[in-house]
Each structure stands twice: as C-alpha cells, then as structure tokens.
Amino acid sequence: MEIFIGLISGVVSGTGMGGGTILIFLLSYVMQIEQHVAQAANLVFFIPTSIVAIIVNLKNKNIDLKLGMIISIFGILGAIIGANISIHIDVLILKRSFGIFLAIIAIHEIYSIVKQYKKSKNENNK
C-alpha cells in the first residue's frame, strides 16, 4: 500500500498539482495514520520530489528564479508559523481544517471548469 501511495503522490506532485495533499489524504484516511504524522511524512516526501520537479522545470526553462526566490523566502517564514500552529492544534480540528481546505479547492476547480466550458461554448456559438 505504501508503494502505491508514494507512486500516486509522486505523479500528482510531479505535475505540480499538490502531491502532498493527496499524500496526506491517503495516509490519514486510507492508512488511518494520525493527521500530525501524515503531515510530517508529507514534509519528508516533499523535499526529494520537489528537487526532481525543480530540476526538470529548470531544464525546460519554466522557472522564474527571481519570483521563485521571493516566494521561497516568505514560504519558509509561513512554514515556520504554520508548523508552530499545527503542533498546538487538536487532531480533530486539524482534520476538519484539512477537509475544508480540500473542499475549497474542489469548489474552485469545479467553478473553473464550468467557467471554461461556458466560455468555449459561447465562442463556438459565435
């Protein structure tokens, strides 16, 4: 099961769509691992998969290094804040927050798909 979860998460991560989100979901809901442990495992998973994705995207000239550095600096600050907050949050609240986060992403994606569909339908009717 661990191999399957790693493979699925890696593929999703490599496409830039949030492999860690899938990893946390699979570890906590499929394997019944505590949310704090699943999130920590995601951090370990994130480092090598990110390095590989960075190398591939650098070779394809898809990375704006200046923008990436600015985002990285503030992302590190946010990670420090978030990790300290996470440590002090009850597991149930953390799970619910994660569920709400996933629901918001799903709603946004559905909205984007519907919006794109309507746009293409309107262009085809002209």
C-alpha positions in Angstrom: 0.0 0.0 0.0 2.9 2.4 0.8 4.4 1.9 -2.7 1.0 2.7 -4.3 0.5 5.8 -2.1 4.1 7.0 -2.9 3.7 6.5 -6.6 0.3 8.2 -6.8 1.5 11.1 -4.7 4.7 11.4 -6.8 2.9 11.5 -10.1 0.5 14.2 -8.8 3.4 16.1 -7.2 5.4 16.0 -10.5 2.5 17.6 -12.4 2.5 20.5 -9.9 -1.0 19.7 -8.6 -0.2 19.1 -4.9 1.0 15.6 -4.4 1.3 16.3 -0.7 -2.4 17.0 -0.5 -3.1 13.6 -1.9 -0.4 12.0 0.3 -1.9 13.4 3.5 -5.4 12.3 2.4 -4.3 8.8 1.6 -2.2 8.4 4.8 -4.8 9.7 7.1 -7.9 8.2 5.6 -6.8 5.1 3.9 -4.0 4.0 6.2 -5.6 5.6 9.3 -2.4 7.4 10.3 -2.8 10.4 12.7 -3.1 13.7 10.9 0.1 15.2 12.5 2.1 12.2 11.5 0.7 12.3 7.9 1.6 16.0 7.6 5.1 15.3 8.9 5.5 12.5 6.4 4.4 14.9 3.7 7.2 17.2 4.6 9.8 14.4 4.2 8.1 13.4 0.9 8.1 17.0 -0.3 11.9 17.5 -0.3 13.1 14.9 -2.8 10.0 15.2 -5.1 10.4 19.0 -5.2 14.1 18.7 -6.1 13.3 16.4 -9.0 10.5 18.7 -10.2 12.8 21.8 -9.9 15.5 20.1 -12.0 13.0 19.1 -14.7 11.5 22.6 -14.8 14.8 24.3 -14.8 15.9 22.3 -17.8 12.7 23.3 -19.6 13.1 26.9 -18.6 9.8 27.0 -16.8 11.0 28.7 -13.6 11.3 32.5 -12.9 14.2 32.3 -10.4 13.6 35.8 -9.0 9.9 35.2 -8.4 10.7 31.7 -7.0 13.3 33.1 -4.5 10.8 35.7 -3.2 8.1 33.2 -2.8 10.5 30.7 -1.2 11.7 33.2 1.4 8.2 34.1 2.5 7.1 30.4 2.2 9.8 29.5 4.7 8.5 32.1 7.1 5.0 30.8 6.6 6.1 27.2 7.1 7.7 28.1 10.5 4.5 29.9 11.5 2.3 27.1 10.2 4.3 24.3 11.8 4.2 26.0 15.2 0.4 26.5 14.9 -0.1 22.9 13.8 1.8 21.5 16.8 -0.7 23.2 19.1 -3.9 22.3 17.3 -6.0 19.3 18.2 -6.0 16.5 15.7 -9.8 16.7 15.1 -9.6 20.4 14.3 -6.6 19.8 12.1 -8.5 17.1 10.2 -11.5 19.4 9.8 -9.4 22.3 8.6 -7.7 20.0 6.1 -11.2 18.8 4.9 -12.4 22.4 4.5 -9.2 23.2 2.6 -9.8 20.3 0.2 -13.5 21.3 -0.3 -12.5 24.9 -1.1 -10.0 23.6 -3.7 -12.6 21.2 -5.2 -15.2 24.0 -5.4 -12.7 26.3 -7.1 -11.7 23.6 -9.6 -15.3 22.8 -10.4 -16.1 26.6 -10.8 -13.1 27.0 -13.2 -14.1 24.0 -15.3 -17.7 25.3 -15.6 -16.5 28.8 -16.4 -14.1 27.4 -19.1 -16.9 25.2 -20.5 -19.3 28.2 -20.8 -16.6 30.4 -22.4 -15.8 27.7 -25.0 -19.5 27.1 -25.7 -20.1 30.9 -26.2 -17.1 31.1 -28.6 -18.4 28.1 -30.6 -21.8 29.8 -30.9 -20.4 32.9 -32.5 
